[in-house]
Amino acid sequence: MSVYTAVNETEVAAWLKSFSVGTLVELKGIAAGIENTNYFVTTTHGRYVLTLFERLPREDLPFYLNLMAHLARHGIPCPSPIADHRNQLLGELHGKPAALVTRLPGVVVAEPDATHCAAVGSVLADMHLAGQSYGGRLENPRGPKWWRETAPRVMPFLDAPRQALLREELRFQSLYRLQDLPRGPVHADLFRDNVLFDGGNLGGVIDFYFAGVDTLLFDVAVTVNDWCLRADGSLDPERSTALLRAYHATRPFNALERGAWPVMLRAGALRFWLSRLYDFYLPRPGELVHAHDPEHFHRVLRLRIAESDRLPWVA
Amino acid sequence: MSVYTAVNETEVAAWLKSFSVGTLVELKGIAAGIENTNYFVTTTHGRYVLTLFERLPREDLPFYLNLMAHLARHGIPCPSPIADHRNQLLGELHGKPAALVTRLPGVVVAEPDATHCAAVGSVLADMHLAGQSYGGRLENPRGPKWWRETAPRVMPFLDAPRQALLREELRFQSLYRLQDLPRGPVHADLFRDNVLFDGGNLGGVIDFYFAGVDTLLFDVAVTVNDWCLRADGSLDPERSTALLRAYHATRPFNALERGAWPVMLRAGALRFWLSRLYDFYLPRPGELVHAHDPEHFHRVLRLRIAESDRLPWVA
């Protein structure tokens, strides 16, 4: 249960008076979430999610909220932040920065098939196109600079083969000028637990709090590295092709992206291996959730390297 | 059927490529609507309404579209205009200004009860509060200035008692400085056919193309004059009280509004009597819809005058 800040119904009911969303019917804590405290809020007018921001830099919050508002305005099924009577998306509750966003329909699909993957590829391309007109600027805080800073801090905890792999991968990635690829706002964490399916339909993309400006292909790689994996960490050709084909139908890849694809799949694996090592060996004080096993992305990275010459792609 | 401009699936499918809403599944003309051509558009991602603007001044369209976007951003259940890849809400299709908005759930309720009226009163107050932070400016084009211009044009078609009533009501209204009342963006046409109910819930408020900046109380009067009428045009006390009480719970009336209420109910009736006389006797070339019977609002105006000393209100 990751409710770090407990708020009660009286507080929330009073806070809701600054919005045009009716009056409180039900308030319920949400177990998921590492960075924030989340509550389901049901009012006389609809269903919302209340988020209290626990750790994210306050100055970065407008980037996330305005990005969601921008994408929602473009028809992307993502949480739409509700503006209060001062026309602000970011407020304060219980001494914490807080936002109210729409609650989307659907549930997480733990074992997606090719149809799910195609829907995810399609909405990801839509998000990338819609994001091009977004004016907000926040460099992906888990980009190459963060990799270089973080690697030395986790290195002491690793055995020799893992140290060698990490060093070698950082060297390999540094050879590529990936900054020349098409860029824009990216979700950067589009894992299975951040997409809701409502029956056969994609009901929503959630949790934009790792978003930032980065190469669009990085977002595709992160997504494929989760949605298209078999149990052993290898890529399932059918699901990979379905996701990439659907993406490509809306936003065709360019030649640079085609060339960078194997590198980017490794970059996507490296980024999550590093952050999971970091969360595992250097947990923050007060961390209430169990860190993910870093070994998963160690395996994914090794497989992406081994598979380099036979990766799924679309023309 | 008020589809003035016929567009085909090929045109719409091509036009949708400039949005992030998926691909066209179904296109279907909508019979309702006087000022615009409307189509239901179903895509792989959702349900929308396509509007081609036939008559509204092009320079006024951003006021309407930005108002809907503003209210949707505040959680009001109204059509949310979808921005295209240039981040524009207003585009062009088949040589006409055009917009794509979300399609809301529900159906029109022809015979509302007190519960429906309370829901309408509540959402109207929400809209008024949320509208206070809207920056767009467009004076209600059917305000007192328009009354004074329009009355002489319809006068020749009226019999002596109706001429006398119209003259007297214009004189009566001119005695009041209603501009001192709280103002803001108002829907100005919140009749039964512009609210959708989805089961017991208010699914949406639609058709903002008569909106403008005016006194908020005028909007309440227009709404009560439709939602709370009995068959003979008199106000149903139960429904009137339900609507006003629900409105007041969110935005309490001030003393000025209390004093102006009887005048405003007459103003709301006058405005629609005049526009229906105008549409009936001076139809625009190419008018395809049957004009409403002007007699209805003649009767409503006479009743509001007769009832002046026993109008429903809330403390």
Interface residues (C-beta under 8 A of the other chain):
Chain A: F19 S20 V21 G22 T44 H45 G46 Y48 A69 H70 A72 R73 H74 G75 I76 P77 S80 P81 I82 A83 D84 H85 R86 N87 T102 S122 V123 D126 M127 L129 A130 Q132 S133 L202
Chain B: F19 S20 V21 G22 T44 H45 G46 Y48 A69 H70 A72 R73 H74 G75 I76 P77 S80 P81 I82 A83 D84 H85 R86 N87 T102 S122 V123 D126 M127 L129 A130 Q132 S133 L202
